[in-house]
Amino acid sequence: MNSTKRILLAGIAAGTAGLVAGSALAQDQERYIFVHHASTGNVFWQAVQQGMNDACEQVGADCQMIFAQTEGDLQQQLNNFQTAVAQQPDGIVTSIVDDTIFDQPIAEAVDAGIPVIASNTDDSEGAAGNPRLSFIGQNLTAAGYGLAQAMSDEFPDEGPIQVLIGVSEPGQSWSELRAQGIADFMDDYIDANPDREISYERLDSGTDLSATANRVAAYVQATPDLTAYFDTGYWHAGAANALRDLDYEPGDILLGGFDLVPVVLDEMEAGYIQYQIDQQPYLQGYLPIIQLDLMNEFGLSAWSVDTGSGLVTPDDVAEIRALSEQNVR
């Protein structure tokens, strides 16, 4: 056999081996599904999805994120979760915003050998309340407490203090636990200032900028001496616009909430929002995939991660806006 023919046959053999290896890799590619309670219109979840996509590219996994058609539709999320289980993926990531309805489906998935990790929102009792293997997300109660504590530095030194806590989704753990943290701080603040008139109330504030604006505006018109409004999400940006329409100046009523979406950054720059808490959503998409891959590859056990409660002020907006445009903040 001449040398040219030997080289040609060797090339064909190498190409064939490459095709076989590529086919094997395709068959071995792990599949992960992320199911949660938010709709595609929720801009916060763009950063979560970016984190998931980056992790999946890094580990070479096939990943899918499934949104709810309607914001906060738990029955739809449950249906999507059960559909994901039926596909028998190598792992599922999900948010747990209700302490009951996800218990049995998650238990059945884990019993079937499908690891399930909670991200963004956990059962209010953690592992004691749900058999998910770990939780990657913010300590919600501590975050609410920290937000209110930071804002208290802006409270007036004299006179009454009245606070409104906007519970964006009454009954859902992410909203209730943040609201509880805010209320816990207010209780401590009242105890520490027994000679002052201090009070707080809850409001079903909604998960729509216009709805929140209308509800807060109605409350403010009935209670013009309101000191501060806390939202358990980012919809206080709508309240900021409502205050502007009611001729309130920045800082007349203090505003604080959660998550660094563009409309919040706009209102922080305008001076209407004083404090914001960042739960680092990119990590909530990135870390669960990395964890599942390490569990499947090396047999590691699951571990929980607190993605933080970073306090953000208007001075931080310029830097954060550039990162927000990349969907990483």
C-alpha positions as CSV (number, residue, x, y, z in Angstrom):
1,M,0.0,0.0,0.0
2,N,1.5,3.4,-1.0
3,S,1.9,6.2,1.5
4,T,-0.8,8.4,-0.1
5,K,-3.4,5.6,0.3
6,R,-2.3,4.9,3.9
7,I,-2.8,8.6,4.8
8,L,-6.2,8.7,3.1
9,L,-7.4,5.6,5.0
10,A,-6.1,6.9,8.3
11,G,-8.0,10.1,7.7
12,I,-11.2,8.2,7.0
13,A,-10.7,6.1,10.2
14,A,-10.1,9.2,12.3
15,G,-13.1,10.9,10.8
16,T,-15.3,7.8,11.5
17,A,-14.0,7.7,15.1
18,G,-14.8,11.3,15.5
19,L,-18.3,10.8,14.3
20,V,-18.8,7.8,16.7
21,A,-17.3,9.8,19.6
22,G,-19.6,12.8,18.7
23,S,-22.6,10.5,18.6
24,A,-21.7,9.1,22.0
25,L,-21.3,12.6,23.5
26,A,-24.7,13.5,22.1
27,Q,-26.2,10.5,23.7
28,D,-24.4,11.2,27.0
29,Q,-25.4,14.9,27.1
30,E,-27.2,15.6,30.4
31,R,-30.6,17.3,30.3
32,Y,-31.8,19.7,32.9
33,I,-35.1,21.5,33.2
34,F,-35.9,24.7,35.2
35,V,-39.5,25.1,36.0
36,H,-40.7,28.2,37.9
37,H,-43.7,30.4,38.7
38,A,-42.9,33.6,36.7
39,S,-44.1,34.6,33.2
40,T,-41.9,35.7,30.3
41,G,-42.9,39.3,31.0
42,N,-41.0,39.2,34.4
43,V,-37.7,41.0,33.6
44,F,-36.1,39.7,36.8
45,W,-36.0,36.2,35.3
46,Q,-33.9,37.2,32.3
47,A,-30.8,37.3,34.6
48,V,-31.8,33.9,36.0
49,Q,-32.1,32.5,32.5
50,Q,-28.8,34.0,31.5
51,G,-27.1,32.3,34.4
52,M,-28.7,29.0,33.5
53,N,-27.7,29.3,29.8
54,D,-24.0,30.1,30.7
55,A,-23.8,27.2,33.1
56,C,-25.3,24.8,30.5
57,E,-22.9,25.9,27.9
58,Q,-20.0,25.5,30.3
59,V,-20.9,21.9,31.2
60,G,-22.2,21.0,27.8
61,A,-25.7,20.2,29.0
62,D,-29.0,20.4,27.2
63,C,-31.2,22.8,29.3
64,Q,-34.7,24.2,29.1
65,M,-36.4,26.9,31.2
66,I,-40.2,26.7,31.4
67,F,-42.1,29.9,32.2
68,A,-45.7,30.1,33.4
69,Q,-48.1,31.7,30.9
70,T,-49.6,33.8,33.7
71,E,-47.5,35.4,36.5
72,G,-47.7,33.3,39.7
73,D,-50.0,30.6,38.3
74,L,-49.1,27.8,40.6
75,Q,-51.4,25.2,39.0
76,Q,-49.7,25.9,35.7
77,Q,-46.2,25.6,37.3
78,L,-47.3,22.3,38.9
79,N,-48.5,21.0,35.5
80,N,-45.2,22.1,34.0
81,F,-43.2,20.3,36.7
82,Q,-45.1,17.1,36.2
83,T,-44.5,17.3,32.5
84,A,-40.8,17.8,33.2
85,V,-40.7,14.7,35.4
86,A,-42.3,12.6,32.7
87,Q,-39.4,13.5,30.4
88,Q,-37.0,11.9,32.9
89,P,-34.3,14.5,32.8
90,D,-31.0,14.3,34.7
91,G,-32.2,17.0,37.1
92,I,-34.9,19.6,37.7
93,V,-34.6,23.0,39.2
94,T,-37.8,24.7,40.5
95,S,-39.1,27.5,42.7
96,I,-41.2,26.5,45.6
97,V,-43.6,29.4,46.3
98,D,-46.2,27.3,48.1
99,D,-45.6,25.1,51.2
100,T,-48.0,22.3,50.2
101,I,-48.7,21.6,46.5
102,F,-45.1,20.8,45.5
103,D,-44.4,18.4,48.3
104,Q,-45.7,15.2,46.8
105,P,-44.6,15.9,43.1
106,I,-41.0,16.7,44.3
107,A,-40.9,13.6,46.5
108,E,-42.0,11.4,43.6
109,A,-39.4,12.9,41.3
110,V,-36.6,12.4,43.9
111,D,-37.8,8.8,44.6
112,A,-37.7,8.2,40.8
113,G,-34.0,9.1,40.8
114,I,-34.4,12.7,39.5
115,P,-32.5,15.2,41.7
116,V,-34.6,18.3,42.4
117,I,-33.0,21.6,43.5
118,A,-35.0,24.6,44.7
119,S,-33.9,28.0,43.4
120,N,-35.1,31.5,44.0
121,T,-37.8,30.5,46.5
122,D,-37.9,27.7,49.0
123,D,-40.5,26.1,51.3
124,S,-40.8,28.3,54.3
125,E,-39.6,25.4,56.5
126,G,-36.8,24.5,54.2
127,A,-35.8,20.9,54.0
128,A,-38.1,20.1,56.9
129,G,-41.1,21.2,54.7
130,N,-40.1,19.8,51.3
131,P,-37.9,16.9,50.1
132,R,-36.0,19.0,47.6
133,L,-32.3,18.3,47.9
134,S,-31.0,21.9,48.4
135,F,-31.9,25.5,48.0
136,I,-30.1,28.2,46.1
137,G,-31.4,31.7,46.8
138,Q,-31.9,34.5,49.2
139,N,-32.7,34.3,52.9
140,L,-35.9,36.1,52.4
141,T,-36.8,37.0,56.0
142,A,-33.3,38.3,56.7
143,A,-33.4,40.3,53.4
144,G,-36.6,42.0,54.4
145,Y,-35.2,42.9,57.8
146,G,-32.0,44.3,56.3
147,L,-34.0,46.5,53.9
148,A,-36.1,48.0,56.6
149,Q,-33.1,48.4,58.9
150,A,-31.2,50.3,56.2
151,M,-34.2,52.5,55.4
152,S,-34.7,53.4,59.1
153,D,-31.6,55.6,58.9
154,E,-33.8,57.9,56.6
155,F,-36.8,58.0,59.0
156,P,-37.4,61.5,60.5
157,D,-35.9,62.2,63.9
158,E,-39.2,63.5,65.3
159,G,-42.9,63.0,64.8
160,P,-44.9,59.9,63.9
161,I,-43.7,57.2,61.6
162,Q,-46.1,55.2,59.4
163,V,-44.9,52.4,57.2
164,L,-46.8,50.5,54.5
165,I,-45.6,47.0,53.5
166,G,-46.7,46.0,50.0
167,V,-47.2,42.2,49.8
168,S,-46.9,41.6,46.1
169,E,-48.3,38.0,46.2
170,P,-50.2,37.3,49.4
171,G,-49.8,33.6,50.3
172,Q,-46.7,33.0,48.3
173,S,-43.6,32.3,50.4
174,W,-41.2,34.7,48.6
175,S,-43.5,37.7,49.3
176,E,-44.7,36.7,52.7
177,L,-41.2,36.0,54.1
178,R,-39.8,39.3,52.9
179,A,-42.9,41.1,54.4
180,Q,-42.3,39.2,57.6
181,G,-38.7,40.4,57.8
182,I,-39.8,44.0,57.3
183,A,-42.5,43.6,60.0
184,D,-40.0,42.0,62.3
185,F,-37.7,45.0,62.1
186,M,-40.6,47.4,62.6
187,D,-41.6,45.5,65.7
188,D,-38.0,45.9,67.0
189,Y,-37.9,49.5,66.0
190,I,-41.2,50.2,67.9
191,D,-39.7,48.5,71.0
192,A,-36.5,50.6,70.7
193,N,-38.5,53.8,70.5
194,P,-41.3,53.5,73.0
195,D,-41.9,57.3,73.2
196,R,-42.6,57.7,69.5
197,E,-45.8,57.0,67.5
198,I,-44.8,54.3,65.1
199,S,-47.1,52.0,63.1
200,Y,-47.2,49.8,60.0
201,E,-49.8,48.1,57.8
202,R,-49.9,45.5,55.0
203,L,-51.3,46.1,51.5
204,D,-52.0,43.6,48.8
205,S,-50.0,45.5,46.3
206,G,-49.9,43.2,43.2
207,T,-47.3,42.1,40.6
208,D,-48.0,44.7,38.0
209,L,-46.5,48.2,37.9
210,S,-49.8,49.9,37.1
211,A,-51.8,48.0,39.6
212,T,-49.3,48.7,42.4
213,A,-49.2,52.4,41.4
214,N,-53.0,52.6,41.6
215,R,-53.2,50.8,45.0
216,V,-50.4,52.8,46.6
217,A,-51.7,56.1,45.2
218,A,-55.1,55.3,46.7
219,Y,-53.5,54.6,50.1
220,V,-51.3,57.7,50.0
221,Q,-54.3,59.9,49.2
222,A,-56.1,58.5,52.3
223,T,-52.9,58.6,54.4
224,P,-50.9,61.6,53.2
225,D,-48.4,61.4,56.1
226,L,-47.0,58.0,55.1
227,T,-43.3,57.8,55.9
228,A,-42.2,54.8,53.8
229,Y,-43.5,52.2,51.4
230,F,-41.7,48.8,51.1
231,D,-42.5,46.5,48.3
232,T,-41.6,42.8,48.4
233,G,-40.7,42.8,44.7
234,Y,-39.8,45.6,42.2
235,W,-43.3,47.0,41.6
236,H,-42.7,50.0,43.9
237,A,-41.2,51.5,40.7
238,G,-44.9,51.9,39.7
239,A,-45.5,53.6,43.1
240,A,-42.7,56.0,42.4
241,N,-44.4,57.1,39.2
242,A,-47.7,57.5,41.1
243,L,-46.0,59.7,43.7
244,R,-44.6,61.8,40.9
245,D,-48.1,62.2,39.5
246,L,-49.4,63.2,42.9
247,D,-46.7,66.0,43.0
248,Y,-44.6,64.3,45.7
249,E,-40.9,65.2,45.5
250,P,-38.2,62.5,45.7
251,G,-37.8,61.5,49.3
252,D,-41.1,62.8,50.5
253,I,-42.2,59.2,50.9
254,L,-39.3,56.7,51.2
255,L,-39.4,53.7,48.8
256,G,-37.5,50.4,49.0
257,G,-37.8,47.0,47.5
258,F,-36.1,44.1,45.8
259,D,-34.3,43.3,42.5
260,L,-32.4,45.4,40.1
261,V,-34.6,45.7,37.0
262,P,-34.2,48.7,34.7
263,V,-37.3,50.6,35.8
264,V,-36.1,50.4,39.4
265,L,-32.7,51.8,38.4
266,D,-34.4,54.6,36.6
267,E,-36.4,55.6,39.7
268,M,-33.3,55.3,41.9
269,E,-31.5,57.7,39.6
270,A,-34.5,60.0,39.8
271,G,-34.3,59.9,43.6
272,Y,-37.6,58.3,44.3
273,I,-36.2,54.9,45.4
274,Q,-33.7,55.0,48.3
275,Y,-32.7,51.4,48.9
276,Q,-32.9,48.2,46.9
277,I,-31.9,44.6,47.8
278,D,-30.1,42.5,45.2
279,Q,-30.6,38.7,45.4
280,Q,-28.2,38.1,42.5
281,P,-30.5,36.2,40.2
282,Y,-27.7,35.2,37.8
283,L,-26.4,32.9,40.5
284,Q,-29.9,31.4,41.0
285,G,-29.7,30.2,37.4
286,Y,-26.0,29.4,37.2
287,L,-25.3,27.5,40.5
288,P,-28.2,24.9,40.3
289,I,-26.9,23.7,36.9
290,I,-23.3,23.5,38.1
291,Q,-24.4,21.7,41.2
292,L,-26.5,19.1,39.3
293,D,-23.7,18.5,37.0
294,L,-21.2,17.9,39.8
295,M,-23.7,15.6,41.5
296,N,-24.2,13.6,38.4
297,E,-20.5,13.6,37.4
298,F,-18.9,12.9,40.7
299,G,-21.7,11.7,43.0
300,L,-21.5,14.7,45.3
301,S,-24.3,15.5,47.6
302,A,-26.4,18.6,47.2
303,W,-25.6,21.8,49.2
304,S,-27.5,25.0,49.8
305,V,-26.3,28.4,48.9
306,D,-27.4,31.8,50.1
307,T,-27.1,34.1,47.1
308,G,-27.0,37.2,49.3
309,S,-28.9,40.3,50.2
310,G,-26.8,43.1,48.7
311,L,-27.9,46.6,49.7
312,V,-27.9,48.9,46.7
313,T,-28.2,52.7,46.8
314,P,-28.5,55.3,44.0
315,D,-24.7,55.8,44.1
316,D,-24.4,52.2,42.7
317,V,-26.7,52.6,39.8
318,A,-24.3,53.5,37.0
319,E,-22.1,50.5,37.6
320,I,-25.1,48.1,38.0
321,R,-26.9,49.4,34.9
322,A,-24.0,48.3,32.7
323,L,-24.2,44.8,34.2
324,S,-27.9,44.8,34.0
325,E,-27.8,45.3,30.3
326,Q,-25.8,42.1,30.1
327,N,-28.4,40.2,32.1
328,V,-26.0,39.4,34.9
329,R,-27.3,41.8,37.6
